Amino acid sequence: MINLSEYKSSYKHPNIFKRLCWLFISILIFENGIPFPSRFKIWILNLFGSNVSKNVVIKPNVKIKYPSLLEIGENSWIGEHVWIDNLGYVKIGCNCCISQGAYLLTGNHNYKKTTFDLIVKNIEIKNGAWVGAKAVVCPGVTINEHAVLAVGSIANNDLQKNCIYQGNPATLKKIRVIE
């Protein structure tokens, strides 16, 4: 039986002052409908330890838990209402599209243990990949080059390059041909 009173988080949170500053800035600049320029958002993210390249588009209402655990390559797009719940490192390559409402999730719990231990695994989304609207990328998943995770799908395993995946769990539907 699960006993949450025994739960002890092994996760190491960043400095509390830095965390509070980020929460304030995130609510003020990122998590609202005001269309602040992406260059400004990139500057702020990099100030907080991210590695975000040039020409990245970050739409309004984006939530990022820990900027220091985020890397985004050139010319990538982060759509409205994307949630990057990054207890682990999230690496997004160049020319990637993370569509509206997508959820990148790096943390989970061990349901087999009474203590419900936290499990953290990194996510990598490689160059040219596309995560569709309302799709979920689970902890430890790699989305390889030019792969597509269709709208509303859930990736709990790696996606092969140049392939289109759909469903829950996401399964291979067809090869992606880029003309």
Backbone as CSV, one residue per row, in Angstrom:
resi,resn,N_x,N_y,N_z,CA_x,CA_y,CA_z,C_x,C_y,C_z
1,MET,0.839,-1.177,0.000,0.000,0.000,0.000,0.891,1.251,0.000
2,ILE,0.502,2.241,-0.769,1.241,3.501,-0.830,1.043,4.262,0.473
3,ASN,2.138,4.802,0.993,2.081,5.612,2.207,2.832,6.908,1.935
4,LEU,2.118,7.921,1.511,2.759,9.176,1.118,3.399,9.912,2.283
5,SER,3.066,9.565,3.499,3.737,10.197,4.645,5.212,9.795,4.704
6,GLU,5.584,8.710,4.014,6.975,8.254,3.968,7.745,8.835,2.784
7,TYR,7.048,9.598,1.926,7.706,10.145,0.733,8.787,11.138,1.130
8,LYS,9.966,10.938,0.570,11.074,11.866,0.761,11.633,12.184,-0.623
9,SER,11.522,13.418,-1.001,12.003,13.814,-2.320,13.521,13.800,-2.354
10,SER,14.053,13.100,-3.340,15.499,13.088,-3.545,15.911,14.196,-4.511
11,TYR,14.913,14.943,-5.014,15.196,15.980,-6.002,15.866,17.178,-5.343
12,LYS,16.923,17.666,-5.980,17.657,18.825,-5.470,17.165,20.076,-6.194
13,HIS,16.402,20.890,-5.500,15.887,22.134,-6.069,16.994,23.186,-6.093
14,PRO,16.944,24.090,-7.082,17.943,25.160,-7.112,17.780,26.118,-5.929
15,ASN,18.732,26.973,-5.780,18.722,28.015,-4.754,17.333,28.647,-4.647
16,ILE,16.813,28.751,-3.430,15.443,29.231,-3.213,15.242,30.660,-3.725
17,PHE,16.241,31.528,-3.558,16.118,32.904,-4.048,16.012,32.915,-5.575
18,LYS,16.875,32.150,-6.235,16.842,32.073,-7.694,15.506,31.486,-8.164
19,ARG,15.020,30.481,-7.449,13.741,29.848,-7.790,12.584,30.843,-7.659
20,LEU,12.564,31.623,-6.580,11.513,32.625,-6.392,11.576,33.707,-7.465
21,CYS,12.790,34.138,-7.806,12.952,35.126,-8.887,12.392,34.575,-10.192
22,TRP,12.739,33.298,-10.493,12.239,32.691,-11.726,10.712,32.599,-11.713
23,LEU,10.120,32.182,-10.607,8.661,32.080,-10.531,7.999,33.423,-10.818
24,PHE,8.541,34.486,-10.255,8.006,35.828,-10.479,8.125,36.217,-11.955
25,ILE,9.319,36.062,-12.527,9.558,36.415,-13.933,8.702,35.547,-14.858
26,SER,8.618,34.260,-14.537,7.841,33.342,-15.367,6.374,33.762,-15.437
27,ILE,5.794,34.078,-14.296,4.394,34.516,-14.260,4.231,35.842,-14.999
28,LEU,5.157,36.750,-14.794,5.083,38.084,-15.388,5.302,38.076,-16.904
29,ILE,6.261,37.302,-17.388,6.688,37.372,-18.789,6.229,36.181,-19.637
30,PHE,6.268,34.975,-19.088,6.042,33.774,-19.895,4.628,33.205,-19.803
31,GLU,4.052,33.164,-18.618,2.801,32.436,-18.382,1.557,33.313,-18.522
32,ASN,1.576,34.244,-19.427,0.399,35.084,-19.655,0.238,35.324,-21.150
33,GLY,-0.828,35.985,-21.523,-1.140,36.192,-22.930,-0.450,37.369,-23.588
34,ILE,0.371,38.089,-22.853,1.057,39.247,-23.430,2.156,38.756,-24.372
35,PRO,2.143,39.211,-25.622,3.125,38.715,-26.598,4.481,39.432,-26.510
36,PHE,5.179,39.224,-25.404,6.530,39.787,-25.300,7.389,39.222,-26.428
37,PRO,8.328,40.013,-26.959,9.174,39.520,-28.053,9.980,38.286,-27.639
38,SER,10.115,37.361,-28.573,10.869,36.135,-28.301,12.317,36.429,-27.936
39,ARG,12.916,37.425,-28.565,14.314,37.775,-28.235,14.459,38.120,-26.755
40,PHE,13.485,38.843,-26.241,13.486,39.213,-24.825,13.365,37.965,-23.955
41,LYS,12.464,37.060,-24.330,12.281,35.823,-23.569,13.544,34.957,-23.614
42,ILE,14.177,34.891,-24.769,15.427,34.127,-24.900,16.488,34.710,-23.980
43,TRP,16.597,36.027,-23.967,17.580,36.692,-23.107,17.342,36.331,-21.641
44,ILE,16.081,36.372,-21.219,15.748,36.039,-19.828,16.069,34.577,-19.528
45,LEU,15.662,33.674,-20.416,15.947,32.251,-20.193,17.444,31.998,-20.053
46,ASN,18.225,32.604,-20.940,19.678,32.417,-20.874,20.264,33.032,-19.604
47,LEU,19.682,34.125,-19.148,20.094,34.748,-17.890,19.884,33.788,-16.715
48,PHE,18.840,32.960,-16.805,18.533,31.990,-15.757,19.170,30.619,-16.015
49,GLY,20.111,30.549,-16.953,20.895,29.329,-17.133,20.513,28.439,-18.292
50,SER,19.527,28.828,-19.083,19.175,28.041,-20.275,20.247,28.208,-21.335
51,ASN,20.166,27.367,-22.356,21.004,27.511,-23.535,20.056,27.564,-24.729
52,VAL,19.510,28.760,-24.990,18.540,28.949,-26.065,19.216,29.726,-27.188
53,SER,19.184,29.164,-28.394,19.858,29.750,-29.551,19.030,30.855,-30.199
54,LYS,19.575,31.428,-31.262,18.904,32.533,-31.949,17.723,32.037,-32.786
55,ASN,16.858,32.971,-33.092,15.680,32.754,-33.938,14.697,31.730,-33.375
56,VAL,14.700,31.535,-32.077,13.700,30.679,-31.440,12.453,31.525,-31.196
57,VAL,11.290,30.963,-31.489,10.019,31.642,-31.257,9.375,31.022,-30.020
58,ILE,9.070,31.866,-29.041,8.400,31.413,-27.822,7.095,32.198,-27.702
59,LYS,5.997,31.511,-27.897,4.677,32.136,-27.864,4.250,32.431,-26.422
60,PRO,3.142,33.156,-26.229,2.635,33.429,-24.878,2.145,32.165,-24.168
61,ASN,1.994,32.280,-22.856,1.448,31.217,-22.005,2.280,29.939,-22.021
62,VAL,3.589,30.085,-21.974,4.505,28.942,-21.913,5.005,28.802,-20.485
63,LYS,5.004,27.576,-19.979,5.461,27.323,-18.615,6.720,26.459,-18.655
64,ILE,7.774,26.941,-18.015,9.050,26.230,-17.930,9.415,26.140,-16.459
65,LYS,9.592,24.922,-15.957,9.854,24.752,-14.528,11.253,25.230,-14.140
66,TYR,12.284,24.712,-14.795,13.669,25.062,-14.448,14.436,25.459,-15.708
67,PRO,14.638,26.757,-15.937,15.336,27.198,-17.142,16.753,26.636,-17.266
68,SER,17.418,26.385,-16.155,18.798,25.890,-16.214,18.882,24.462,-16.749
69,LEU,17.757,23.803,-16.899,17.724,22.435,-17.426,17.087,22.396,-18.815
70,LEU,17.283,23.484,-19.580,16.650,23.603,-20.896,17.643,24.070,-21.950
71,GLU,17.608,23.391,-23.090,18.404,23.782,-24.255,17.493,23.740,-25.477
72,ILE,17.519,24.826,-26.270,16.706,24.895,-27.489,17.591,25.374,-28.631
73,GLY,17.612,24.612,-29.727,18.420,24.946,-30.896,17.776,26.009,-31.773
74,GLU,18.555,26.498,-32.731,18.134,27.580,-33.624,16.841,27.254,-34.373
75,ASN,16.065,28.305,-34.600,14.874,28.275,-35.455,13.772,27.343,-34.962
76,SER,13.747,27.034,-33.693,12.678,26.185,-33.156,11.529,27.039,-32.645
77,TRP,10.349,26.445,-32.584,9.142,27.143,-32.147,8.559,26.455,-30.927
78,ILE,8.170,27.257,-29.943,7.479,26.773,-28.752,6.105,27.450,-28.752
79,GLY,5.046,26.669,-28.917,3.696,27.208,-29.082,3.018,27.591,-27.776
80,GLU,1.852,28.222,-27.917,1.062,28.660,-26.767,0.717,27.481,-25.856
81,HIS,0.747,27.738,-24.564,0.339,26.777,-23.532,1.200,25.519,-23.477
82,VAL,2.412,25.580,-23.997,3.349,24.457,-23.831,3.823,24.456,-22.384
83,TRP,3.916,23.266,-21.805,4.440,23.123,-20.443,5.664,22.226,-20.498
84,ILE,6.809,22.822,-20.182,8.060,22.069,-20.094,8.310,21.832,-18.610
85,ASP,7.879,20.674,-18.140,7.963,20.301,-16.722,9.286,19.562,-16.517
86,ASN,10.362,20.348,-16.521,11.699,19.772,-16.612,12.431,19.672,-15.277
87,LEU,12.117,18.617,-14.546,12.940,18.257,-13.389,14.264,17.686,-13.882
88,GLY,14.243,17.080,-15.069,15.440,16.599,-15.758,15.722,17.507,-16.940
89,TYR,16.831,17.250,-17.624,17.262,18.085,-18.739,16.366,17.850,-19.959
90,VAL,15.955,18.932,-20.607,15.200,18.866,-21.859,16.031,19.546,-22.934
91,LYS,16.351,18.772,-23.971,17.118,19.304,-25.100,16.242,19.242,-26.344
92,ILE,15.994,20.415,-26.919,15.206,20.540,-28.143,16.167,21.003,-29.229
93,GLY,16.251,20.258,-30.321,17.197,20.563,-31.384,16.796,21.769,-32.216
94,CYS,17.451,21.908,-33.365,17.182,23.000,-34.300,15.965,22.663,-35.161
95,ASN,15.236,23.702,-35.556,14.098,23.571,-36.470,13.032,22.600,-35.969
96,CYS,12.814,22.602,-34.672,11.771,21.768,-34.062,10.528,22.614,-33.820
97,CYS,9.391,21.950,-33.787,8.140,22.623,-33.465,7.478,21.885,-32.310
98,ILE,7.272,22.598,-31.213,6.535,22.073,-30.070,5.205,22.834,-30.084
99,SER,4.151,22.170,-30.528,2.876,22.842,-30.798,2.069,23.123,-29.536
100,GLN,0.987,23.870,-29.734,0.145,24.381,-28.660,-0.284,23.283,-27.681
101,GLY,-0.093,23.575,-26.400,-0.578,22.686,-25.358,0.216,21.413,-25.165
102,ALA,1.346,21.272,-25.839,2.173,20.072,-25.651,2.746,20.065,-24.236
103,TYR,3.003,18.876,-23.738,3.495,18.698,-22.366,4.738,17.823,-22.402
104,LEU,5.871,18.388,-22.000,7.130,17.652,-21.912,7.369,17.362,-20.440
105,LEU,7.320,16.098,-20.076,7.296,15.666,-18.683,8.517,14.810,-18.364
106,THR,9.384,15.276,-17.463,10.601,14.524,-17.134,10.520,13.778,-15.813
107,GLY,9.455,13.961,-15.059,9.343,13.308,-13.756,8.162,12.362,-13.670
108,ASN,8.332,11.337,-12.853,7.283,10.357,-12.605,7.538,9.761,-11.223
109,HIS,6.724,8.824,-10.804,6.914,8.195,-9.494,6.921,6.680,-9.634
110,ASN,7.661,6.030,-8.757,7.736,4.576,-8.741,6.519,4.032,-7.992
111,TYR,5.529,3.588,-8.738,4.281,3.110,-8.142,4.445,1.760,-7.437
112,LYS,5.599,1.109,-7.622,5.846,-0.185,-6.978,6.365,-0.034,-5.549
113,LYS,6.816,1.157,-5.201,7.369,1.394,-3.865,6.333,2.069,-2.973
114,THR,6.309,1.690,-1.733,5.372,2.313,-0.789,5.694,3.784,-0.586
115,THR,6.955,4.150,-0.828,7.391,5.539,-0.637,7.167,6.408,-1.872
116,PHE,6.675,5.813,-2.984,6.309,6.577,-4.180,7.482,7.426,-4.686
117,ASP,8.684,6.836,-4.701,9.919,7.554,-5.039,9.824,8.273,-6.384
118,LEU,10.437,9.451,-6.437,10.491,10.245,-7.658,11.481,9.620,-8.635
119,ILE,11.089,9.557,-9.898,11.955,9.095,-10.982,12.081,10.257,-11.965
120,VAL,13.307,10.643,-12.284,13.547,11.747,-13.217,14.385,11.235,-14.381
121,LYS,13.912,11.503,-15.609,14.645,11.111,-16.815,14.598,12.265,-17.813
122,ASN,15.684,12.441,-18.546,15.799,13.520,-19.525,14.961,13.238,-20.770
123,ILE,14.695,14.306,-21.517,14.001,14.221,-22.809,14.892,14.878,-23.853
124,GLU,14.964,14.247,-25.035,15.660,14.874,-26.160,14.754,14.848,-27.385
125,ILE,14.614,16.014,-27.990,13.841,16.164,-29.222,14.835,16.650,-30.270
126,LYS,15.140,15.794,-31.221,16.226,16.072,-32.171,15.763,16.941,-33.336
127,ASN,16.735,17.416,-34.116,16.511,18.376,-35.193,15.339,17.994,-36.099
128,GLY,14.500,18.987,-36.378,13.416,18.827,-37.338,12.206,18.064,-36.841
129,ALA,12.188,17.691,-35.570,11.049,16.935,-35.038,9.878,17.871,-34.743
130,TRP,8.690,17.287,-34.713,7.472,18.053,-34.473,6.627,17.325,-33.440
131,VAL,6.341,18.020,-32.339,5.442,17.510,-31.309,4.113,18.229,-31.511
132,GLY,3.075,17.482,-31.853,1.776,18.061,-32.178,1.067,18.660,-30.974
133,ALA,0.030,19.428,-31.259,-0.758,20.085,-30.214,-1.312,19.055,-29.229
134,LYS,-1.265,19.410,-27.945,-1.798,18.582,-26.850,-1.121,17.213,-26.731
135,ALA,0.028,17.025,-27.364,0.761,15.759,-27.253,1.576,15.761,-25.964
136,VAL,1.895,14.567,-25.473,2.672,14.410,-24.243,3.926,13.605,-24.555
137,VAL,5.071,14.126,-24.107,6.340,13.406,-24.207,6.725,13.004,-22.791
138,CYS,6.805,11.703,-22.550,7.052,11.163,-21.209,8.542,11.129,-20.870
139,PRO,8.874,10.938,-19.588,10.273,10.912,-19.150,11.106,9.874,-19.903
140,GLY,12.322,10.285,-20.272,13.279,9.376,-20.891,13.123,9.181,-22.378
141,VAL,12.175,9.865,-23.007,11.904,9.673,-24.432,12.851,10.514,-25.278
142,THR,13.309,9.917,-26.392,14.036,10.636,-27.431,13.174,10.624,-28.682
143,ILE,12.921,11.807,-29.217,12.221,11.931,-30.493,13.303,12.235,-31.516
144,ASN,13.558,11.284,-32.394,14.674,11.409,-33.329,14.360,12.357,-34.483
145,GLU,15.377,12.619,-35.318,15.313,13.627,-36.369,14.066,13.468,-37.240
146,HIS,13.370,14.574,-37.407,12.232,14.704,-38.326,11.060,13.778,-37.993
147,ALA,11.028,13.237,-36.788,9.874,12.433,-36.366,8.724,13.364,-36.004
148,VAL,7.507,12.846,-36.093,6.302,13.606,-35.762,5.513,12.831,-34.710
149,LEU,5.133,13.528,-33.649,4.206,12.990,-32.662,2.887,13.715,-32.894
150,ALA,1.879,12.997,-33.376,0.624,13.613,-33.812,-0.162,14.222,-32.651
151,VAL,-1.117,15.050,-33.009,-1.989,15.753,-32.070,-2.554,14.799,-31.013
152,GLY,-2.419,15.188,-29.745,-3.016,14.441,-28.647,-2.387,13.097,-28.335
153,SER,-1.281,12.776,-28.958,-0.635,11.475,-28.756,0.278,11.492,-27.540
154,ILE,0.596,10.299,-27.039,1.460,10.178,-25.865,2.647,9.288,-26.202
155,ALA,3.846,9.884,-26.170,5.082,9.144,-26.457,5.694,8.676,-25.148
156,ASN,5.678,7.358,-24.935,6.344,6.821,-23.753,7.534,5.943,-24.130
157,ASN,7.836,5.884,-25.438,9.027,5.219,-25.962,9.643,6.113,-27.029
158,ASP,10.888,5.829,-27.387,11.578,6.624,-28.399,10.860,6.552,-29.744
159,LEU,10.941,7.659,-30.505,10.371,7.728,-31.842,11.503,7.688,-32.858
160,GLN,11.375,6.812,-33.865,12.392,6.685,-34.903,12.396,7.921,-35.797
161,LYS,13.552,8.179,-36.415,13.631,9.346,-37.289,12.772,9.154,-38.535
162,ASN,12.291,10.288,-39.050,11.481,10.331,-40.271,10.226,9.464,-40.204
163,CYS,9.641,9.340,-39.029,8.423,8.542,-38.868,7.341,9.369,-38.178
164,ILE,6.088,9.009,-38.437,4.946,9.681,-37.828,4.287,8.714,-36.847
165,TYR,4.085,9.194,-35.612,3.500,8.390,-34.545,2.195,9.024,-34.086
166,GLN,1.258,8.157,-33.693,-0.040,8.652,-33.248,-0.635,7.684,-32.231
167,GLY,-1.420,8.225,-31.293,-2.182,7.400,-30.368,-1.649,7.404,-28.951
168,ASN,-2.307,6.581,-28.115,-1.917,6.422,-26.711,-1.903,4.938,-26.376
169,PRO,-0.708,4.355,-26.314,0.597,4.971,-26.539,0.833,5.216,-28.036
170,ALA,1.720,6.141,-28.333,2.016,6.481,-29.724,2.631,5.279,-30.438
171,THR,2.061,4.954,-31.597,2.598,3.865,-32.416,2.910,4.403,-33.805
172,LEU,3.824,3.736,-34.475,4.248,4.131,-35.809,3.083,3.993,-36.784
173,LYS,2.783,5.077,-37.492,1.695,5.064,-38.472,2.219,5.049,-39.898
174,LYS,3.247,5.865,-40.164,3.826,5.877,-41.510,5.154,6.617,-41.503
175,ILE,5.831,6.541,-42.627,7.106,7.235,-42.828,6.814,8.682,-43.206
176,ARG,7.606,9.598,-42.664,7.466,11.012,-43.011,8.344,11.300,-44.218
177,VAL,7.739,11.809,-45.268,8.473,12.194,-46.469,8.448,13.713,-46.548
178,ILE,9.629,14.327,-46.532,9.736,15.785,-46.628,10.159,16.128,-48.045
179,GLU,9.336,16.902,-48.737,9.614,17.234,-50.142,10.416,18.499,-50.267
